[in-house]
Amino acid sequence: MSDDIYPNLNPVSPPASEAELMLRCQQIAGKTVGQLAQQCQLTVPADLRRHKGWLGNLLERVLGADAGNQAEPDFIALGIELKTIPLNSRGEPKESTYVCTVSPRGAAETHWQNCWLRRKLSKVLWLPIEADNSIPLEERYVGQAILWQPSEQQETVLRQDWEELMEIMIAEGAVTAKLGRYLQIRPKAAHSRITNRQIGHDGEVELHHPCGFYLRTSFTQQILSGKACC
């Protein structure tokens, strides 16, 4: 990426409490992407097709997320993950939400209670963003954030989905995106020619298409139910 889109700026300090984090969210609710970018001295790209991580990077800077590329929730001390939800013109989730990558080999060596997916979803700050293609990126509004933890029923379904998907992934090496009530596994790469090299259980090198865990829009809509963007 060019330096004018990702300048080397001093980051905002991480929030010291959930209350401080939510106050920061209240302060940006109703602002446009362009206003937040100006606040951070960032240049807004024309679109996100070649800058897929740009919007998340902007919001992390504004709110003081400190995990970076570490295998930790975005707000490390608070144990909170940040997830944006692009909304269509009807105020509904526009697409499924990526959570984390799938490791076919590692899946056989872990359990739901200590898997990375569960850690990522243990407490999530959902931030709705306008994403109608007719609205220029810099004019899109940020909505009111929702701090969410899965209910007992929601975690039960997520666990059941995860166990079913992992069982099939381990046995067959691939799953269809049609499986799973709340959770699904989908290819993460831009095209099918991209593969990851991994060492199989027999010591041989195996090639896998990179896949990720995604939350279905029906589930994220359930989380957003009763909440309106902006």
N, C-alpha and C positions, 0 to 999 in steps of 0.2 A: 504494500500500500504506500501511497505517497505521503511525504512528511506533513503536507498541509492538512491531511485527513487525520493522521495520528501523530500530532506533535508531542514532544517530550515535556509534559507539564507535571507539576507537583500535584499528586492526587489529593482528593478530599480525605480527611481522616475518617477512619471507620466509625460508625455509630457505636456509642458505649452501651446502648440498651435498645430493646425493642421499641420503647416509647420514642426514643430519639430517631430511630429509623422511620417509624410511622409518621413522625412530624415532618421529616424530610420528604416523605411521599406526599403528604398533604400540600407541601409547598410547591411541588412540581405538577400536581393534578390540575388539569385545565390549561397547562402551558403547551406550546407547540414544540415539535422536535427542533425547529429552527431556533426558537428561543433558548432551549437548553444547549444546543450546539454553540450558540453565540456566547453563552455563559462560560462554556469550557474552551472557547477560542478554537472550535473545530469547524471544518468546512463540511457542509452537508452534501453527500454525493447525490447525483441525479436520481439514482434508484439503488436498490439493495442487491441487484442481481450479481454484481461483482464485488459487493461489500457486505456479505451476509452477516458478518459479526459486528458490523459498525454500530447498529442501534443498541445492541446489548452492551457494547463497550461504552457507549455514551452514557447509558443509564447507570452502569456500574461506577463510572467516574463521578457522576452527579450525586449518587447515594453513598459513596464511600466503600464499595465492595473491595475486599482486600485479598481474595484468594488467588487472583491471577490464574496461572496455569497449574496451581497446586491441586492435588486430589482432596479438596476440602469444599464444604459449602461456601458460597460466594461471600457471605459475612461470617468469617471463621469463628470469632468469639461468640457469636449469637447462634451459630449452627443453622443459619437460614440460607436457603437457596433462592436466587432471583430468577424468575421466569416471566418473560413478556408473552402476552397473548394478543396477536394481531386480530382485530375485529373487522368483520365485513360491514356493509352499509346497514345491516339489520342489527348490529351490535352483538353478533354471534361469533364464536371462534372461527377464524378463516381456515385454519389448518391444524393438523395434529401437532402436539408439542413434543419436541425432542427432549429426552431426559439424560441418557448416557449411552455409551457404546455397549455392545454385546460381545462377550468373550466366550466363544464356544468351548475352549479348553478349561477356562477358569470356572465355568458354570457347574461343572461336575464336582468342584472342590469347595463349594460354599453352600450356605443355607440362607433362607429368606431373612432371618434375624440379623445376619451380619453382612448381607450383600450390599453392594454400592448403590444399587437402585433404591433400596429402602432408605438408606442414609440420605440420598438426594431428595427424597419425597417426605422426609420426616417433618420438615417445616419449610413451607415455601411462601415467598412473597410474590404474588401474582400481580403483574402490572399490565393492564389493558392498554392497547395502543390502536388508534385508528389505522386501518390498512386498506381502505377502499382504493383501488387502482386509479380512480378518477381524481384523487386528492394528491397533490405533490407531496413528497416526503417531508419537506421542511414545514408544511402547513398542517400536518397530522397532529392531533391532540393526544396527550397522555391522560389516561383515566385515573380513577381512584383505586389505589392499591388495596389488595386483600391479603392479609396474613392468614395462612391456612395450615392446618394439620389434619391428616386423614382421620376420619371417624373410625370407630371399630369396624363398622360394616364396610366402609371404603377400603380399609387396609386388608380385610378378609378377602375381598374380591381381587385386589391387586396381588396379594400373595398367591391366590389360586391361579390367576393369569400367569404370574411369573413361573410358578412351579410347572404348569402345563407347557408353557413355551420352552422352558429350559429342558424339560424331559424330551420334547420332540427335537429340539436343537441338538442335544447330545446324541440322540438315537439316529437322526436322519441328516444332521448337518445344516438343515434349512427349515424355515417355517413360512407359511403364507400369512400375509398381513390381515387375512380375514379372521384369524384366530384371536381370542382374547376379548373380554367384555369391556374392560377399561384400558387395557394395555395391549400393545401390538409390537411386533418386530418388523422393521422395514429396512431396506437397503439405505445406507447413509451416503454412499458415493454418488458422484454426479452421473456416472455411467457404469455399465457392467464390466468394462475392461479394467477397472481399478480393483486390485486384490491386496490382501495382507498376507505376509508370510508368517506362519506359526509352526512351532514344533509340536507334532502330534504325540499321543501317549505312547506310540511305538518308536518314537525318536526320529521319525521321518518328517521332512519339511512338508507342510500342507499349505495350500493357498485358499484363503477365504475371502469372500466379498464382504467388506465392512458393513456391519448392520448396527442399528441402534434401537433402543427402547423408545417408544413414542406413546403419549397419552392420547386417546381418541377425543375428538371434539365433543362427543356426547358427554364425556366425563368432565372436561374442562368447562363446558356449559353448565354442568351441575354445580361446579364450584362457583361460577359467576352468577348463578341464578339469583335474581333479585337485585343485581348490581348493574348499574348503567355506566357506560363510558362517558366521562366528561359531563 
